[in-house]
C-alpha cells in the first residue's frame, strides 16, 4: 500500500487488536494487480468445469473487464461502501467475479450455497439486511437439474432490505424475473468506463465479507473479516502452500484447485489464490460423480485435464476414494500435481499413505501432503504444512506463520506431547473484527474468550509434539462438522423438533478410529404409535429442506430422555465423548444434572454403538 501507517500492531489485545492504522487498501485491487504479468506469462485467471463437461477459461484481462464492469453497475444501483451484498450461487466463475466486484466498491460480501435450505439461508441473510441479492435460478448437482427460481422468489420476499436482484440465468428455469438485472449484461460495460475503473480505497479493517460459524445455541454467528486481515492471511497461506509468485521466472504456472461448495470457507480460500496471480481451477458438481454409482475419479480426471498443480479436498473425500476402490492408474496424467491438500477433519495417516501409494503405482513421482486446520472463524489456518519439513502422515507439519498456537490444560498451562485445548495467545490479523449485530461484543467474547480471558480458545483438541508437529482430535465443543461444513446443533434442533412426532433431540458428531465421523441424532418421540422407518425418513426430509443434505443423520436413535444440566442445557459434549469411548465418570458430574439417570441409557447406547462399528 502506498499509504502510511502508524504501526503494524497498534493495539495488542484480544479481542480488539488494531492492525496497520492509516493504511488504505482494497482486496480486489491486490488481485487485479497481476493482470499484465500473469497474462504475459500465459497464465489464465480461472478455469472452470461443470458436470456436463462444459469448460470456461477466463483470462486475466477478461477477469478485470468483467469485475470492473460489474463494480460500475453496482455503483449505478446505489451500492456504497459498507452495504451488504448477498449471493446465492454455486462454485462457478460468476461467484468469484461477483465477489471481486463487491470488494472493489467496498461493499460487504456474503454467500450461501444452493444446497442449503431456505430457512438456513434466511437465518444468515436476514441478520445482515442485504441491499443487493445475486442469485442463480438453477443448478445441476449429482446429475440432477434443479430449478431454483422458487427459492429466489422466497428469498426476495423474505428479505425486504433487498432493492435489486442480479440474476445469473442457468437455462434450467422457465420462470421470468422481469425486474432483475442480467448478470451477463452487467459484466459487459462500456469500454472507456471499464478501462478507467479503480477499486475504492478502504481502511485495513474495512469489512470484506461475512461468513458464518454456528455455535450450539442461537442463530449462526456472522463473522466479519477485514480486507487487510484476509490479505495477510492469504499471503501466509500462499507461502505455506508454495504457490506464491505463481508466474515468476523459472516456475511453472501454478493451478490451484480446492474442491468446495460456496458454503464452505475453502471456497473463500480458493478465490484467495488470485491474490498471488495463481490460476484457480473450479469444479461445479458432485465429487462422487453424476451417476447412480459413486465415481470418486471425477475430480482427479478434472485435475489431469487441466494440469492442476495443487489439489485440495476435504479429508472425507480421500477416505471415500479408498473405500470405493478407486484405480489411480485409470485417471489420466496426474504428474502435474505436486501437492495434495486436506482439511475439514483430521486425515488418518493410513488414508494419506494409501493415496500416496495409489498415485505412485500410477507412475506419479511423489507428492507432498499439505494437511491444514483452522477454519471459518479465522479464514485461514492455525496449524498447517511446509514443503521444506519432513513428511508427517496424519499430522500437521507445523504452526502457521504468525499463529501463536498452544495446547492448554484446564488451568491454562501449556502442554507438549499431550492433548489440550487449541488456543492462540497472540492476535492474528484475520480474526473477526466483530460479529454481526454484536454491538457490545458480548457474543464475540463468549464465543472465544470465555474460558481463558484474553486468549482465543478455538474449540478443537490438539497435541503439539516436541518436534513442532501437531495433531487435531476433533471438536472440544458440540458444533457439527461434516467435511468442513459446520452447523450449530441449534439449527438441527430447530428443523427436527418442529416434527409432531419428536418432543426432544440431541445431535452428536462421533469420530471413529479411522477418522470417519457419524452424525447421530438421539430423539425423544411423542407417545403416539409410529413407524421407525417413517420417523427416520421424516427427520431426513426436514433437515434436507431446512438445512442441507450434508447434515442428514447417519443414525436416528430413540431414547427415553435427553440428558440436561440443572440449568436445562443439553449435555451434547459428554454424550459425544461417551460414544467415542470415554468412561461415564470421566465425562460428566452427575450431581450437576437435572436427570442423571438418563446418562445410564446413554452409556448403554454408546457401548452398543462401539460394539457395532468396532466389533472385536
C-alpha positions as CSV (number, residue, x, y, z in Angstrom):
1,X,0.0,0.0,0.0
2,X,1.3,3.5,-0.8
3,X,-0.4,5.0,2.3
4,X,1.5,5.5,5.5
5,X,0.7,3.6,8.7
6,X,1.5,4.3,12.3
7,X,2.3,0.7,13.4
8,X,1.9,-2.9,12.4
9,X,0.0,-3.9,15.5
10,X,-1.1,-0.7,17.3
11,X,-3.2,-2.4,20.0
12,X,-2.0,-5.9,21.0
13,X,-5.1,-7.4,22.7
14,X,-7.8,-9.9,22.0
15,X,-10.5,-9.2,21.1
16,X,-10.0,-5.7,19.7
17,X,-6.5,-5.8,18.2
18,X,-5.8,-2.9,15.9
19,X,-3.7,-3.5,12.8
20,X,-2.0,-1.0,10.5
21,X,-4.0,2.1,11.3
22,X,-3.8,4.6,8.4
23,X,-3.4,2.0,5.6
24,X,-5.7,2.4,2.6
25,X,-6.1,-0.8,0.5
26,X,-8.6,-3.0,-1.4
27,X,-8.7,-6.7,-1.8
28,X,-9.8,-6.6,-5.5
29,X,-7.0,-4.1,-6.3
30,X,-4.4,-6.6,-5.0
31,X,-5.9,-9.5,-7.0
32,X,-6.1,-7.5,-10.3
33,X,-2.6,-6.1,-10.0
34,X,-1.4,-9.4,-11.6
35,X,-3.3,-8.9,-14.9
36,X,-0.5,-7.8,-17.2
37,X,2.3,-10.0,-15.8
38,X,0.2,-13.2,-15.4
39,X,-1.3,-12.8,-18.8
40,X,2.1,-12.2,-20.4
41,X,3.2,-15.5,-18.8
42,X,0.3,-17.3,-20.4
43,X,-1.4,-17.9,-17.1
44,X,-5.3,-17.8,-17.2
45,X,-7.1,-16.4,-14.2
46,X,-9.9,-19.0,-13.9
47,X,-10.5,-22.5,-15.4
48,X,-14.0,-23.8,-14.6
49,X,-15.8,-27.0,-15.4
50,X,-19.2,-28.4,-14.6
51,X,-20.7,-31.9,-14.5
52,X,-21.7,-31.7,-18.2
53,X,-18.0,-31.2,-19.2
54,X,-18.5,-27.6,-20.1
55,X,-15.3,-25.7,-19.6
56,X,-14.9,-21.9,-19.1
57,X,-11.5,-20.3,-19.3
58,X,-11.2,-16.7,-18.2
59,X,-8.0,-14.7,-19.0
60,X,-6.7,-12.1,-16.6
61,X,-7.8,-9.2,-18.8
62,X,-11.2,-10.8,-19.2
63,X,-11.5,-11.1,-15.4
64,X,-10.5,-7.4,-14.9
65,X,-13.0,-6.3,-17.5
66,X,-15.9,-8.3,-16.0
67,X,-15.1,-7.3,-12.4
68,X,-14.8,-3.6,-13.4
69,X,-18.0,-3.6,-15.4
70,X,-19.9,-5.3,-12.6
71,X,-18.5,-2.9,-10.0
72,X,-19.6,0.0,-12.1
73,X,-23.1,-1.5,-12.3
74,X,-23.2,-1.9,-8.5
75,X,-22.3,1.7,-8.1
76,X,-25.1,2.6,-10.6
77,X,-27.5,0.5,-8.5
78,X,-26.6,2.6,-5.4
79,X,-24.3,0.2,-3.7
80,X,-21.9,2.1,-1.4
81,X,-19.1,1.1,0.9
82,X,-20.4,-0.9,3.8
83,X,-23.6,-2.1,2.1
84,X,-24.1,-5.8,2.2
85,X,-24.4,-8.0,-0.9
86,X,-25.9,-11.5,-0.5
87,X,-25.1,-14.2,-3.1
88,X,-26.9,-17.5,-3.7
89,X,-24.6,-19.1,-6.2
90,X,-22.7,-22.3,-7.0
91,X,-19.0,-22.7,-7.4
92,X,-18.8,-21.0,-10.9
93,X,-16.8,-18.1,-12.2
94,X,-19.8,-15.8,-11.7
95,X,-19.4,-16.1,-7.9
96,X,-15.7,-15.2,-8.0
97,X,-16.4,-12.2,-10.3
98,X,-19.3,-11.0,-8.2
99,X,-17.2,-11.2,-5.0
100,X,-14.3,-9.2,-6.5
101,X,-16.7,-6.6,-7.8
102,X,-18.3,-6.4,-4.3
103,X,-14.9,-5.9,-2.8
104,X,-13.9,-3.4,-5.4
105,X,-16.7,-1.0,-4.4
106,X,-16.1,-1.5,-0.7
107,X,-19.4,-3.4,-0.1
108,X,-19.6,-6.4,2.2
109,X,-20.0,-9.9,0.7
110,X,-21.9,-12.9,2.0
111,X,-22.7,-16.1,0.1
112,X,-24.7,-19.3,0.6
113,X,-24.6,-22.4,-1.4
114,X,-27.7,-23.6,-3.4
115,X,-27.6,-26.9,-1.5
116,X,-28.8,-25.1,1.6
117,X,-32.5,-24.9,2.6
118,X,-34.3,-21.6,2.6
119,X,-34.7,-21.4,6.4
120,X,-30.9,-21.9,6.9
121,X,-30.1,-19.2,4.3
122,X,-32.6,-16.8,5.8
123,X,-31.1,-17.4,9.3
124,X,-27.9,-15.9,7.8
125,X,-29.0,-13.3,5.3
126,X,-31.8,-11.7,7.5
127,X,-29.2,-10.7,10.0
128,X,-27.2,-8.6,7.6
129,X,-30.0,-6.9,5.7
130,X,-28.5,-7.1,2.2
131,X,-29.2,-4.3,-0.3
132,X,-28.4,-6.5,-3.4
133,X,-29.2,-10.2,-4.0
134,X,-27.1,-12.0,-6.6
135,X,-28.7,-15.4,-7.4
136,X,-29.0,-18.2,-9.9
137,X,-32.3,-19.6,-11.0
138,X,-31.0,-23.2,-11.4
139,X,-28.2,-25.6,-10.6
140,X,-27.0,-29.1,-11.6
141,X,-25.7,-31.4,-9.0
142,X,-25.1,-35.2,-9.0
143,X,-26.8,-35.4,-12.4
144,X,-29.9,-33.6,-11.2
145,X,-31.1,-30.4,-13.0
146,X,-32.6,-28.3,-10.2
147,X,-34.9,-25.3,-10.9
148,X,-34.2,-22.7,-8.1
149,X,-36.4,-19.9,-9.3
150,X,-38.9,-20.7,-6.5
151,X,-36.1,-20.3,-3.9
152,X,-35.0,-17.0,-5.4
153,X,-38.6,-15.7,-5.1
154,X,-38.8,-16.9,-1.5
155,X,-35.5,-15.2,-0.6
156,X,-36.7,-11.9,-2.2
157,X,-40.0,-12.0,-0.4
158,X,-38.3,-12.7,3.0
159,X,-35.6,-10.1,2.6
160,X,-37.3,-6.7,2.4
161,X,-33.9,-4.9,2.5
162,X,-33.1,-6.2,-1.0
163,X,-33.6,-3.4,-3.6
164,X,-32.2,-5.2,-6.6
165,X,-31.9,-8.7,-7.9
166,X,-28.9,-9.6,-10.1
167,X,-29.7,-12.8,-11.9
168,X,-27.3,-15.4,-13.2
169,X,-29.5,-17.3,-15.6
170,X,-28.9,-21.0,-15.7
171,X,-31.1,-22.1,-18.6
172,X,-32.7,-24.5,-16.2
173,X,-35.8,-22.4,-15.3
174,X,-38.6,-21.1,-17.4
175,X,-39.6,-18.6,-14.8
176,X,-39.1,-14.9,-15.6
177,X,-37.8,-12.2,-13.4
178,X,-38.7,-9.0,-15.4
179,X,-37.3,-6.6,-12.9
180,X,-34.0,-8.4,-12.5
181,X,-30.7,-7.1,-13.8
182,X,-29.0,-9.7,-16.1
183,X,-25.5,-10.8,-14.7
184,X,-24.3,-11.3,-18.3
185,X,-25.4,-7.7,-19.3
186,X,-23.9,-6.2,-16.1
187,X,-20.5,-7.7,-16.8
188,X,-20.1,-6.1,-20.2
189,X,-20.0,-2.4,-19.6
190,X,-18.7,0.5,-21.7
191,X,-15.1,0.2,-22.8
192,X,-13.9,3.6,-21.7
193,X,-15.6,3.5,-18.3
194,X,-14.3,0.0,-17.6
195,X,-10.8,0.9,-18.6
196,X,-10.8,3.9,-16.2
197,X,-12.3,2.0,-13.2
198,X,-10.4,1.9,-10.0
199,X,-11.4,0.0,-6.8
200,X,-12.4,2.0,-3.8
201,X,-9.6,2.5,-1.3
202,X,-10.7,1.4,2.2
203,X,-9.1,1.1,5.6
204,X,-7.2,-2.0,6.7
205,X,-10.1,-3.1,8.9
206,X,-12.9,-2.3,6.5
207,X,-15.3,-5.2,6.3
208,X,-14.7,-7.5,3.3
209,X,-17.1,-10.4,3.9
210,X,-19.3,-12.1,6.4
211,X,-19.1,-15.8,6.9
212,X,-21.0,-17.9,9.3
213,X,-19.8,-20.2,12.1
214,X,-22.6,-21.8,14.1
215,X,-22.4,-22.3,17.9
216,X,-24.6,-24.6,19.8
217,X,-27.3,-22.0,20.7
218,X,-28.9,-19.2,18.8
219,X,-28.6,-18.1,15.2
220,X,-25.4,-18.6,13.2
221,X,-22.7,-16.2,14.1
222,X,-21.9,-13.7,11.4
223,X,-18.1,-13.4,11.4
224,X,-16.9,-10.1,9.8
225,X,-13.4,-10.2,8.4
226,X,-11.4,-7.3,7.0
227,X,-9.7,-6.5,3.7
228,X,-6.3,-6.3,5.4
229,X,-6.7,-9.3,7.6
230,X,-7.6,-11.5,4.8
231,X,-4.9,-10.2,2.5
232,X,-2.3,-11.1,5.2
233,X,-3.9,-14.5,5.9
234,X,-3.8,-15.2,2.2
235,X,-0.1,-14.2,2.0
236,X,0.7,-16.7,4.7
237,X,-1.3,-19.4,3.0
238,X,0.5,-18.8,-0.3
239,X,3.8,-19.3,1.4
240,X,2.8,-22.5,3.2
241,X,1.2,-24.0,0.1
242,X,4.2,-22.9,-2.1
243,X,2.0,-21.2,-4.7
244,X,3.5,-17.7,-4.1
245,X,4.8,-15.9,-7.1
246,X,2.9,-18.3,-9.4
247,X,4.1,-16.8,-12.7
248,X,7.7,-15.9,-11.6
249,X,10.5,-16.8,-14.0
250,X,11.7,-20.4,-13.6
251,X,8.4,-21.6,-12.1
252,X,5.7,-23.4,-13.9
253,X,2.3,-21.7,-13.8
254,X,0.5,-22.8,-10.6
255,X,-3.0,-24.1,-11.0
256,X,-4.8,-24.2,-7.7
257,X,-7.9,-26.4,-7.0
258,X,-9.6,-27.0,-3.8
259,X,-12.9,-28.7,-4.2
260,X,-15.6,-26.8,-2.3
261,X,-19.1,-25.6,-2.4
262,X,-19.6,-21.9,-1.9
263,X,-20.9,-22.6,1.6
264,X,-17.5,-23.8,2.9
265,X,-14.7,-21.4,3.9
266,X,-12.4,-23.3,1.4
267,X,-14.3,-21.5,-1.4
268,X,-13.0,-18.2,0.0
269,X,-9.5,-19.7,0.4
270,X,-9.5,-20.9,-3.2
271,X,-10.6,-17.5,-4.6
272,X,-7.7,-16.0,-2.5
273,X,-5.4,-17.8,-4.9
274,X,-6.0,-15.0,-7.3
275,X,-4.1,-12.7,-4.9
276,X,-0.9,-14.4,-5.9
277,X,-1.5,-14.4,-9.6
278,X,-2.4,-18.1,-9.5
279,X,-4.9,-19.8,-11.8
280,X,-7.8,-21.1,-9.8
281,X,-9.5,-24.2,-11.1
282,X,-13.2,-24.5,-10.1
283,X,-15.3,-27.7,-10.3
284,X,-19.1,-27.3,-10.0
285,X,-20.7,-30.6,-9.3
286,X,-20.6,-33.7,-7.1
287,X,-17.2,-35.1,-6.2
288,X,-18.7,-38.6,-6.4
289,X,-20.0,-38.1,-10.0
290,X,-23.4,-37.8,-11.5
291,X,-24.3,-41.4,-12.0
292,X,-26.1,-43.9,-9.7
293,X,-22.8,-45.5,-8.7
294,X,-20.3,-43.2,-6.8
295,X,-17.3,-42.3,-9.0
296,X,-14.5,-40.7,-7.0
297,X,-12.4,-40.3,-10.1
298,X,-14.3,-37.2,-11.3
299,X,-12.1,-34.6,-9.5
300,X,-8.9,-36.5,-10.4
301,X,-9.7,-36.6,-14.1
302,X,-10.6,-32.9,-13.9
303,X,-7.2,-32.2,-12.4
304,X,-5.5,-34.3,-15.1
305,X,-7.3,-32.4,-17.9
306,X,-6.3,-29.0,-16.6
307,X,-2.8,-29.6,-15.3
308,X,-3.7,-28.9,-11.6
309,X,-0.6,-28.4,-9.6
310,X,-2.2,-28.1,-6.1
311,X,-5.2,-30.4,-5.5
312,X,-7.2,-29.9,-2.3
313,X,-10.3,-31.5,-0.8
314,X,-11.9,-32.5,2.5
315,X,-10.3,-35.4,4.4
316,X,-13.6,-37.4,3.8
317,X,-13.0,-37.2,0.1
318,X,-9.7,-39.1,0.3
319,X,-11.3,-41.7,2.5
320,X,-14.1,-42.1,0.0
321,X,-11.6,-42.7,-2.8
322,X,-10.1,-45.6,-0.9
323,X,-13.4,-47.1,0.1
324,X,-14.7,-47.0,-3.5
325,X,-11.6,-49.0,-4.7
326,X,-10.5,-46.1,-7.0
327,X,-8.0,-47.2,-9.6
328,X,-5.4,-44.4,-9.8
329,X,-3.9,-45.8,-12.9
330,X,-7.2,-45.1,-14.8
331,X,-7.4,-41.4,-14.1
332,X,-5.2,-39.8,-16.7
333,X,-1.9,-38.0,-16.3
334,X,-1.6,-36.6,-12.8
335,X,2.1,-35.8,-13.0
336,X,1.4,-32.1,-12.7
337,X,0.1,-32.5,-9.1
338,X,2.9,-31.5,-6.7
339,X,0.8,-31.2,-3.5
340,X,-2.4,-32.7,-2.1
341,X,-4.3,-30.6,0.4
342,X,-6.6,-31.9,3.1
343,X,-8.7,-30.2,5.7
344,X,-12.2,-30.2,7.2
345,X,-11.5,-33.0,9.6
346,X,-8.4,-35.0,10.7
347,X,-6.9,-37.1,7.9
348,X,-5.8,-40.5,9.2
349,X,-2.2,-41.5,8.4
350,X,-3.4,-44.7,6.8
351,X,-5.5,-42.8,4.3
352,X,-2.7,-40.4,3.4
353,X,-0.2,-43.2,2.9
354,X,-2.6,-45.3,0.8
355,X,-3.5,-42.5,-1.5
356,X,0.2,-41.7,-2.0
357,X,0.9,-45.4,-2.8
358,X,-2.0,-45.4,-5.3
359,X,-0.5,-42.4,-7.1
360,X,3.0,-43.9,-7.1
361,X,1.5,-47.1,-8.6
362,X,0.1,-45.0,-11.3
363,X,3.6,-43.6,-12.1
364,X,3.5,-40.4,-10.0
365,X,7.0,-39.5,-8.8
366,X,5.7,-38.4,-5.3
367,X,3.5,-35.8,-3.8
368,X,3.7,-33.5,-0.7
369,X,0.7,-33.6,1.6
370,X,-0.5,-30.2,2.9
371,X,-2.6,-31.0,5.9
372,X,-4.1,-27.9,7.4
373,X,-6.5,-26.9,10.2
374,X,-8.0,-23.6,11.1
375,X,-11.5,-22.7,9.9
376,X,-14.2,-20.3,9.1
377,X,-13.5,-18.3,12.3
378,X,-10.1,-17.0,11.1
379,X,-10.4,-17.7,7.3
380,X,-7.1,-19.4,7.4
381,X,-5.0,-21.9,9.4
382,X,-3.6,-22.3,12.9
383,X,-1.6,-25.4,12.0
384,X,-0.6,-26.4,8.5
385,X,2.0,-27.7,6.1
386,X,5.5,-26.7,5.0
387,X,7.1,-28.4,1.9
388,X,10.6,-28.0,3.5
389,X,9.8,-30.0,6.6
390,X,9.8,-33.8,7.0
391,X,6.6,-35.6,6.0
392,X,4.2,-36.3,8.9
393,X,1.4,-38.6,7.8
394,X,-1.8,-38.0,9.7
395,X,-0.4,-34.8,11.3
396,X,0.1,-31.1,10.6
397,X,3.8,-30.3,10.0
398,X,3.9,-27.0,11.8
399,X,2.0,-24.0,13.1
400,X,1.3,-21.3,10.6
401,X,3.4,-18.2,10.3
402,X,2.3,-15.7,12.9
403,X,0.0,-18.1,14.7
404,X,1.0,-18.4,18.4
405,X,-0.9,-21.6,18.9
406,X,-0.5,-23.7,22.0
407,X,-2.3,-26.7,23.7
408,X,-3.5,-25.8,27.1
409,X,-4.8,-27.8,30.0
410,X,-7.9,-26.8,32.1
411,X,-5.8,-24.5,34.2
412,X,-4.3,-22.7,31.2
413,X,-0.9,-24.3,31.4
414,X,0.8,-25.1,28.1
415,X,1.2,-28.8,27.2
416,X,3.8,-30.5,25.0
417,X,3.1,-34.1,23.8
418,X,-0.3,-34.2,25.4
419,X,-3.8,-33.3,24.2
420,X,-5.2,-30.0,25.3
421,X,-7.4,-27.1,24.1
422,X,-6.2,-25.4,21.0
423,X,-5.6,-21.7,22.0
424,X,-4.0,-18.8,20.2
425,X,-2.2,-16.5,22.7
426,X,-1.5,-13.6,20.3
427,X,-3.8,-11.8,17.8
428,X,-4.0,-12.8,14.2
429,X,-4.9,-10.2,11.5
430,X,-7.6,-12.5,10.2
431,X,-9.5,-12.9,13.4
432,X,-13.0,-11.4,13.1
433,X,-13.1,-7.7,13.5
434,X,-16.5,-8.2,15.1
435,X,-19.6,-10.5,15.0
436,X,-22.5,-9.0,13.0
437,X,-25.2,-7.5,15.3
438,X,-23.0,-7.9,18.4
439,X,-22.6,-4.2,19.1
440,X,-21.3,-4.6,22.7
441,X,-19.1,-7.6,21.8
442,X,-20.6,-9.9,24.3
443,X,-21.2,-12.8,21.9
444,X,-17.7,-12.5,20.5
445,X,-16.3,-12.6,24.0
446,X,-18.4,-15.6,25.0
447,X,-17.6,-17.5,21.8
448,X,-13.8,-17.4,22.0
449,X,-12.6,-15.8,25.2
450,X,-14.9,-17.1,28.0
451,X,-12.7,-19.9,29.2
452,X,-9.3,-18.2,29.0
453,X,-9.7,-14.3,29.2
454,X,-7.7,-12.6,26.5
455,X,-6.7,-15.8,24.8
456,X,-8.5,-17.3,21.8
457,X,-10.0,-20.8,22.5
458,X,-10.8,-22.3,19.2
459,X,-12.9,-25.4,20.3
460,X,-10.5,-28.1,19.0
461,X,-8.5,-30.7,20.8
462,X,-4.8,-30.5,19.8
463,X,-1.5,-32.2,20.6
464,X,1.7,-30.3,19.8
465,X,4.8,-32.6,19.9
466,X,8.3,-31.5,20.7
467,X,9.2,-31.5,17.0
468,X,6.5,-28.9,16.3
469,X,4.2,-31.3,14.5
470,X,0.5,-31.0,15.5
471,X,-2.4,-33.4,15.6
472,X,-6.1,-32.4,15.8
473,X,-8.5,-34.7,17.6
474,X,-11.8,-33.1,16.7
475,X,-14.1,-30.6,18.3
476,X,-13.9,-29.9,22.0
477,X,-17.4,-28.2,21.7
478,X,-20.6,-29.6,20.2
479,X,-20.5,-27.9,16.8
480,X,-21.3,-30.4,14.0
481,X,-18.5,-30.6,11.4
482,X,-19.3,-32.5,8.2
483,X,-16.2,-32.4,6.0
484,X,-15.5,-28.8,7.0
485,X,-19.1,-27.6,6.7
486,X,-20.1,-26.6,10.2
487,X,-23.6,-26.3,11.6
488,X,-24.7,-25.4,15.1
489,X,-26.8,-28.1,16.8
490,X,-29.5,-25.5,17.5
491,X,-30.2,-25.3,13.7
492,X,-30.6,-29.1,13.6
493,X,-33.0,-29.0,16.6
494,X,-34.9,-26.2,15.0
495,X,-35.5,-28.3,11.9
496,X,-36.4,-31.6,13.6
497,X,-38.2,-30.5,16.7
498,X,-41.0,-29.0,14.5
499,X,-42.0,-32.5,13.6
500,X,-45.1,-33.5,15.6
501,X,-43.6,-37.0,16.4
502,X,-40.4,-35.5,18.1
503,X,-40.5,-34.0,21.5
504,X,-36.8,-33.5,22.1
505,X,-33.5,-34.2,20.3
506,X,-29.7,-34.3,20.8
507,X,-27.2,-34.3,17.9
508,X,-23.6,-35.6,18.2
509,X,-20.9,-36.0,15.5
510,X,-18.9,-39.1,16.5
511,X,-15.4,-39.7,15.3
512,X,-14.2,-43.3,14.9
513,X,-10.7,-44.7,14.8
514,X,-10.3,-44.4,11.1
515,X,-11.0,-40.7,11.1
516,X,-14.6,-41.0,9.7
517,X,-17.5,-39.4,11.6
518,X,-21.1,-40.5,12.2
519,X,-23.8,-37.9,12.8
520,X,-26.2,-39.5,15.3
521,X,-29.5,-37.9,16.3
522,X,-31.0,-39.1,19.6
523,X,-34.7,-38.3,19.8
524,X,-37.5,-38.5,22.3
525,X,-40.7,-39.2,20.5
526,X,-44.3,-38.5,21.2
527,X,-46.3,-41.3,22.9
528,X,-48.4,-42.0,19.7
529,X,-47.5,-45.1,17.7
530,X,-45.1,-44.5,14.8
531,X,-43.0,-46.5,12.4
532,X,-39.3,-46.2,12.9
533,X,-38.5,-46.1,9.2
534,X,-41.1,-43.3,8.7
535,X,-39.6,-41.3,11.6
536,X,-36.1,-41.6,10.1
537,X,-37.4,-40.5,6.7
538,X,-39.3,-37.5,8.2
539,X,-36.1,-36.4,10.0
540,X,-34.0,-36.7,6.9
541,X,-36.6,-34.7,4.9
542,X,-36.9,-32.0,7.5
543,X,-33.1,-31.4,7.7
544,X,-32.7,-31.7,3.9
545,X,-35.3,-29.0,3.4
546,X,-34.3,-26.6,6.2
547,X,-30.5,-27.0,6.3
548,X,-28.6,-29.2,3.8
549,X,-28.4,-32.9,2.8
550,X,-24.9,-32.8,4.4
551,X,-26.5,-32.8,7.9
552,X,-28.9,-35.7,7.4
553,X,-28.1,-38.1,10.3
554,X,-26.4,-41.4,9.7
555,X,-28.4,-42.8,12.6
556,X,-31.6,-41.8,14.4
557,X,-31.9,-43.5,17.8
558,X,-35.0,-43.2,20.0
559,X,-34.3,-42.6,23.7
560,X,-36.4,-42.1,26.9
561,X,-35.0,-38.6,27.7
562,X,-32.2,-36.2,26.7
563,X,-29.6,-35.6,29.3
564,X,-29.7,-32.0,30.6
565,X,-27.8,-29.8,33.1
566,X,-29.5,-28.3,36.1
567,X,-29.9,-25.1,34.0
568,X,-31.7,-27.1,31.2
569,X,-28.8,-27.2,28.7
570,X,-28.5,-30.4,26.6
571,X,-25.4,-32.5,27.5
572,X,-24.0,-32.8,24.0
573,X,-20.3,-33.0,24.6
574,X,-20.5,-35.6,27.4
575,X,-22.7,-37.8,25.3
576,X,-20.4,-37.4,22.3
577,X,-17.4,-38.4,24.4
578,X,-19.2,-41.5,25.7
579,X,-19.9,-42.6,22.1
580,X,-16.2,-42.0,21.3
581,X,-15.1,-44.3,24.1
582,X,-14.7,-42.3,27.2
583,X,-15.8,-43.6,30.6
584,X,-19.0,-42.2,32.1
585,X,-17.3,-41.0,35.3
586,X,-14.8,-39.0,33.3
587,X,-17.3,-37.0,31.1
588,X,-19.9,-35.6,33.4
589,X,-20.7,-34.7,37.0
590,X,-24.0,-36.4,37.7
591,X,-24.7,-34.1,40.6
592,X,-24.8,-31.2,38.1
593,X,-27.5,-32.8,36.0
594,X,-31.3,-32.4,36.1
595,X,-31.8,-36.0,35.0
596,X,-28.7,-38.0,36.0
597,X,-30.4,-41.4,35.3
598,X,-30.5,-40.5,31.6
599,X,-26.8,-41.0,31.4
600,X,-27.0,-44.7,32.1
601,X,-29.1,-45.1,29.0
602,X,-26.5,-43.0,27.0
603,X,-23.7,-45.3,28.3
604,X,-25.6,-48.4,27.2
605,X,-26.2,-47.0,23.8
606,X,-22.6,-45.9,23.5
607,X,-21.4,-49.4,24.3
608,X,-23.7,-50.9,21.7
609,X,-22.7,-48.4,19.1
610,X,-19.0,-49.1,19.6
611,X,-19.6,-52.8,19.5
612,X,-21.3,-52.4,16.2
613,X,-18.8,-50.1,14.5
614,X,-15.7,-51.6,16.1
615,X,-16.5,-55.3,16.5
616,X,-14.0,-57.5,18.4
